[in-house]
Amino acid sequence: MDRRPGVSVRLKLTLSYAGFLMIAGVLLLGAVWVFLLRYVPDRAMLKNPDDRPDGVFPIRSVLLDVFAPRAAAVLVFLLFFGLLGGWILAGRMLAPLTRITDATRTATKGSLSHRIRLPGRKDEFRELADAFDAMLARLEAHVAEQQRFAANASHELRTPLAVSKALLDVARADPDQDPGEVIDRLHAVNTRAIDLTEALLLLSHADQRSFTRERVDLSLLAEEAIETLLPLAEKRGVTFETSGDITPTLGSHALLLQLTTNLVHNAIVHNLPEQGTVWVDTGARPDTVVLTVENTGEKLTPQQASTLTERFQRGTERVHTDHAGVGLGLAIVKTITHAHDGTLTLTPRPDGGIRITVELPAAASGAG
C-alpha cells in the first residue's frame, strides 16, 4: 500500500518527551511562584534601626525581576535537554522495532531463513520479535513442504503419462499387437492418474478448511467404511474386530468419511498375506472423541512409523501390490485431522503392524 510520507515515530516521541518535560518545568516554576513568592510582600517595609545597615529586605517585584530571566533560562535548557534526550531515548527504544522491520522486508523478498533473535529480557518488543521468528519458522517449513510436495506430485503425475506415451509408441510401432491388451493397460494407468489427481484435490480442499461443520458420529463412519471395504478384506483374508461407543464430533461428513475409509483401507492392504486382522474402535472422552485402527503386519520401528504420513511415502512392497494407492492415504488422514483441530498418533505394535489413533474435539451436547 502506497502511503504519503509523514512524521517519523522517533520524532513524535522526541517531541512528546520534550513537551512533557516543558510542562513539568512550567508546573514546577508555577508551584514556586504560588507557594513561595506569593508570601513575599509587594512593597518595602520599615526596618528596625538596630538592624544591620547593609541588609536588603526583598520585595515581590525585585524577586520577580531576578526570578523571571532565570526561569526562562531553565525552560530553554529543559527544551534543549528534552529534545536531545528524547531523540536518544526514542532511538534506543525503537531500535528493536527497526530490526523487526528489516526482517519483515527481508521476508517479503522471499528469504525466510532470516531470524531476528532479539536479545534481552522479555518485553513487548521481544515478544513481538519471538512471535515473528516463530511465524517465519512455520512459513519456512510450510514452503519447504509445499516445494517437496510439488516436486513429488510432478514426478508422480509424470509417471502415468510417460507410461501411456510408451504404450502408444509401442502400439504404433507394432500394428499386430493385440489392441485389447494395450487398452487395458492404458485404462489402468489412466485410473491411477485420476486417483492421484482426486487425492491432490482432496488434500487442497482439506488444507484450506473450506468446508461446513456439522455433527458427525465417527462410529457410524467406521461402520460405513468397513461395509464398503468388506469385499477387499475378504479377498485378502483379513477379518474385522470392531467395538466402541457413540462418538459425536463437528466437521465435514465427507472428509471424515474419507479419513476413516483411508485408515481402514490402509489397515487391510498393509497386513499379513493371509489371516490378518484389523481392529476398529471408537471411544468418547470428556472433551474429545477417539478413533483407533490397528492391524497385524510386519514389525515397524518408531522411525519408520513416523514417516508414513509423509506425502508419497510408500514402502517398497507397496508399489507392486494391488490397491496400493498413490502414496497419499495417510497424508490425507493427517491433513483432515489437522483441519478438524485433532491429533494423529502412529504407534508400532510389538507383535507387528501399527496402531493409528485419531483424536478430535467432541461435539457439545445439542450441537447440530
Secondary structure, 3 states (H helix, E strand, C coil): CCCCCCCCHHHHHHHHHHHHHHHHHHHHHHHHHHHCHHHCCCCCCCCCCCCCCCCCCCCHHHHHHHHHHHHHHHHHHHHHHHHHHHHHHHHHHHHHHHHHHHHHHHHHCCCCCCCCCCCCCCCHHHHHHHHHHHHHHHHHHHHHHHHHHHHHHHHHHHHHHHHHHHHHHHHHHCCCCCHHHHHHHHHHHHHHHHHHHHHHHHHHHHHHCCCCCEEEEHHHHHHHHHHHHHHHHHHCCEEEEEEECCCEEEECHHHHHHHHHHHHHHHHHCCCCCCEEEEEEEEECCCEEEEEEEECCCCCCHHHHHCCCCCCCCCHHHHCCCCCCCCCHHHHHHHHHHHCCCEEEEEECCCCCEEEEEEEEECCCCCC
